[in-house]
Amino acid sequence: MNDLAFKQDPFAATIQVIVMTLQNVFSYTFGIFSLRAVEEGQLRALVGLLKMPAIYAMTLGVLLNIGDVNVPEFLIKPGEYVADAMVGIALITLGAQVAQLTFKFKLLVVYISLTIRLILGPALAFLIIWGLGFEGLLAQALLISSGMPSSVNSAIIAQEYRNEPELAAQIVLASTVFSMITVTLTIYFSQVLF
């Protein structure tokens, strides 16, 4: 969305990367911890969380970045291939989950989730951005980021931990479909308001 809305502006891309990184960090730390703590207890959930390789990979990435360490080309190139394939792999994973779905069109939880994620999210983001006095490209990028559909990661996590995977996949699918309208409106309003 950033490339389309901001014509590949590096500042807008940086904002989006920061937002996505924070979302992933919270999903793969607090999200998984709270999910597991319900069934296993807090101590076992914490031990399970410490076994997650994503936490150590993120920490290593931050340390390499802070230390300005140049990673050798033979490690960077496969990493770039994996990064380039991320969206495709995520969509294939979602497609595999959707293929197993039994659709329930009168599911109130899905409608509530869509309303919160696609409508209330940008509305609250607008109030926060306005309250903090952000303007211009920063405000636009933050507002657009707040209106993105539910992450495929949430469906993957739900599948991995067997916690309502069908519901999570249906929410991700529905929010992706309806975001065609809401994200378009969010982009329009971001340009009008800021």
Sequence and secondary structure as in RCSB ss.txt:
>XXXX:A:sequence
MNDLAFKQDPFAATIQVIVMTLQNVFSYTFGIFSLRAVEEGQLRALVGLLKMPAIYAMTLGVLLNIGDVNVPEFL
IKPGEYVADAMVGIALITLGAQVAQLTFKFKLLVVYISLTIRLILGPALAFLIIWGLGFEGLLAQALLISSGMPS
SVNSAIIAQEYRNEPELAAQIVLASTVFSMITVTLTIYFSQVLF
>XXXX:A:secstr
 HHHHHTT HHHHHHHHHHHHHHHHHIIIIIHHHHHHHHH HHHHHHHHHT HHHHHHHHHHHHHHTT    HHH
HHHHHHHHHHHHHHHHHHHHHHHHT    TT HHHHHHHIIIIIIHHHHHHHHHHHHT  HHHHHHHHHHHT   
 HHHHHHHHHTTSSHHHHHHHHHHHHHHHHHHHHHHHHHHHHH 
